[in-house]
Amino acid sequence: MTKIPFCLTRLLLLSLCVLQSVQASDYVIDTEGGHAYIQFKISHLGFSWLTGRFNRFSGSFSYDEKDPSSATVEVVIDTTSIDTNHAERDKHLRDEDYLHVDTFPEARFVSSAFEEQGGGKAKLIGELTLRGITRPIQIDVEHVGAGTDPWGGYRRGFSGSTRLVLAEFGITKYLGDAAKTMELSLGIEGIRKKSQHRPRKPGGQRLR
C-alpha cells in the first residue's frame, strides 16, 4: 500500500478545513427572540397610511460570503396573525375580501436568485404565494451585519422592502387608486446553526 507523507496528509486536512469554513452557512430566523419583523403599509383612501404587521412567521436562509449569489431564503407567514392594532379591522382583513385566512392560513416566499448590487445591497428574487396565488416578486435587500453574539453564537442580519400589487393576489376590493399597492418591509436576524459556529482544526479541536 502506498503511504501518503505525513506533511501531505496535514495539508489535505487543512485544505478540507478551509473549504468547509467558506461553504454556505445555514441560519434560522430569530422570531423566538423577537429579532425579526414583517410589516406593511397601505394608503387609506389616499388620506393617510395604514400600517400593520404579521406577528407569527418562521423561516431560514443560507448565505456564503464568498459566493453571495448562492444565497437562499424561505419564509412562511401565518396570515391569521395580521395585526393593525384594531381588532375589528383585523377581523375584516382576515375575511374573503382580503386574506381569506380560513382557506389560505399561510403565505410563503421561496427565493430563486440573489443578485449582488454592491455596497451591501442586493436584489432577492423569488415567488410569493398569497391567497393560493403564486407570483414572482423582487425584494430590495441590504446586508445589515454579521458577527458573534454574547452567547457564543453567530448571527447575520438583512433588511428588505418590496411593493405588491394586491390584485395580482386576488385582492380586488376597491379602496381607491392609492390603495392598489402595498409596501412590505422586513428585517431578519438569523442565528447560524450550532454545528456551523466554527470550523474544526484537524483532530477535532474547534478553531477560536
N, C-alpha and C positions, 0 to 999 in steps of 0.2 A: 504494500500500500504506500502511495506517495505521501510523504509528510509535508504539511504546509509550515513554512518557517514561522516561529512564534511572532516575530515582528509583523509579518504579513497578516497573521490572524488578528492581531490587535488593530491593525489598520482597517481591516474589513469590518470588524466590530464597531470601530469608531465611525466609519463611514455610514454604517447602518443606523447608528445612533443619531447622526446628523440628519440623515434623510427622514427619520421618524420625527425629529424635532421641528421640521419645516412642513410637515404634512398638515392638511386642513384640520383644525380643531373643531369639535362639536360643542355647542353651547345650548343650555336650556334657558329660556327666557324667564327672568326672575319676577314672576307675577306674585308668588307667595310672599316675597319680601316687599311687594309694592313698588318695585323699581322698574315699572313699565306702564305704559298707558296707550289707549287708543281713543282719540277724541274726534269730534266732528263739529262742523259749523255750517249752518244753512241760513239763508235770508228768510226773515219773517215778513212776507208781503212787501219786501223792499224797504221796510222802515227800520229794522233792527236785525241783530244777529241772534239766532237761537243756537245755543251751544249744548253739547252733551257728551257722553262717553259710554263705553261698554265696560261694565265692571268686572266681567269674567271672560277671560280668554287664556289660551295657552299656546305654546309654540317652541320652536327650536331653530337654530341656524348653524351653519358651518362656515368657517372663514379661514383662509390661508393668506397671510401677509405676503408671501412670495408669489401667490397666484390668486389675486382677488377675484378674477373672472370666474373662478370655480365655486364661488360662494353660493349657498343655497339657503332658502328660508321657507318655513311652513308655519302658518298661524291658523288656529281655529278660534272663532269668536262665538260666544254664547249670545245670540241676538236677543234672548229674553232678558238679558241683563242691561238693556238700554236704560240710560238714566239722564234725564234732563232737569232733574231737581223739581219735578212737578208730576205727582202720581197720576192724575187724570190724563195728562198729555202722554205720559209714558204708556199708559194702558191703550190709548188710541194708536200710538206708534207701533204697538205690537200687533194690531189687528190687520185685516186683509188689505186695507188701503195702503199700508206701508210695509212693515217687515213680515207680516203674516207668519208669526212665530209658531203658531200651532202646527203648521205644516212644514215650516223651514226654521227649526230652532237653532241652526248653526249657519255661519258663514265661514268660508275657508279661502285662504290665499296660499298659492303654491308658486314659487319663483321658477323661472326658466332661464334667466340670464342676469348677470351683474356686470355692468359696464362702467369702468373707472372713468371719471371725468377730470381727475387731478385735484389737488388741494384738499384731499379727504372727501371729495364728493363723488357720487356715482348715480347711475340710473339702475333701479331694480325693476326688472320686467317679469311679469308672471300673469297668472289667471286668478281672478276673484270670482268665487261662486257666492251669490247672494240671492235669496228667494228662489233657489233652484236654478238660477240662470248664471252661466259662466261666461265671463268676458275678459279679454286681455286688458291689463292696466299697467301703467308705468309710475313708479314712485321715485321721487327725488330724494336721495339719501345722503346723509352726511355722517361720517365717522366721528364720534364724539371723543372716544379714548379707550385705552385698554391698559390693564396692569393688575398687579396683585392686590388683594383686599386684606384687611386686618385679620382674617380668619384662615389664612393660608390658601385661599382660592385664587382664581384668576378670572377677571371679568372683562367684558368688551361691550361697548355701547354704541348705538346708532340712533339718529333721529330721521324722520322722513315725512313727506307730505305728498298728497295727490288730490285730484279732483274727479269726482264721479258724476256722470250724467245719470240721474235717477231713472229716467225712462228706459235706459238700456238694461235695467234690472227689474223691469216690470212695475216700477213705482210711478204711476202716471197721474195720480190725483193732482189737479191743477191748484197751485197756491201762488200763482203769479209767475211771470217770466224770471224774476230774480231767484226763485226757489227751484229752478230746474236742475241745478247742480249742488253738490255738497262737497265741502272741503274736509278732507280727512287728514289728521296729523297723528303721528305716533312717535313714541320713544321706547326703545327696548334696551334693556341691560341683560346680557347673557352671562351665565355662570358656566365656565368651562367644566366639562365632565371631569371628575376627580382623577380618572385614570390617565388624563392628559395634562395634569397640572405641571409636571416637569419631566423631561426625558430622563432615562436612566443611563448611568455610566455602564460600560461593560462590567459584568459581575453583579449587577442588580442594584447598586447604590444610586440613590437619586441625586441628580445634579442640583446644586443650590445656587 
